[in-house]
């Protein structure tokens, strides 16, 4: 299981890459394996200010459809439009080209409450 050390993680199997006060958010390798082949990703919240815990979009796989939730509060700056044409990028490269949204943090201290790679590894029993 791939769990990069430079990222933060949530119990809902999302990862965050922090770059100053901007974060990239995607789904973990564990999540994409559990979901199966991703066939569609939707995000209609670009430009919106969302609170931690709000749904920012959905991910549809062969097996299921799941909501994705904001691990931190902030303004959704961008949706990865690559996923419109190639949603399977989440399966192929979940921590790179498979990122889902880019967010302007409203409170950077919220990042501190997220899991480290070691904590996440223990959370999923890896």
C-alpha positions, -999 to +999 in steps of 0.1 A: +000+000+000+014+034-010+011+060+018+035+089+011+050+105+042+048+141+030+010+141+030-018+144+056-047+120+058-083+117+070-104+089+084-125+093+053-095+082+031-086+115+016-051+129+014-039+165+015-008+180+001-001+214+017+016+242-003+015+273+019-022+282+023-033+261-006-040+224-004-045+197-030-070+170-020-075+136-034-085+100-024-059+076-010-045+045-027-065+025-001-097+042-011-093+038-048-086+001-043-117-003-022-138+016-047-126-003-077-124+012-112-134+049-110-157+059-138-168+094-129-159+123-106-181+153-100-174+185-083-198+214-086-184+234-057-156+254-075-157+290-062-176+281-030-165+285+006-170+252+023-166+242+060-147+212+072-170+182+068-191+196+039-194+175+008-174+189-021-183+163-048-189+126-056-168+098-069-185+070-089-169+036-093-181+003-108-191-008-073-205+023-057-210+061-056-195+080-026-195+116-014-162+133-008-159+155+022-138+186+030-110+176+054-104+214+061-125+245+055-117+268+026-126+280-008-126+255-036-102+270-062-101+244-089-113+209-099-089+186-117-105+188-152-083+159-163-107+137-143-136+147-166-120+128-195-099+103-176-115+095-141-094+064-140-064+086-133-074+083-097-067+046-099-035+050-118-019+079-099-040+087-068-013+109-052-001+127-084-022+135-115-053+120-097-057+149-073-094+160-072-096+196-059-073+226-049-085+246-019-075+280-004-073+272+034-094+293+057-077+281+089-043+264+085-045+250+121-071+225+108-043+207+090-026+200+123-055+178+134-051+154+104-033+121+104+003+115+095+012+087+071+021+065+101-013+073+118-032+066+085-013+033+080-024+022+115-060+034+108-063+011+078-045-017+094-016-017+070 
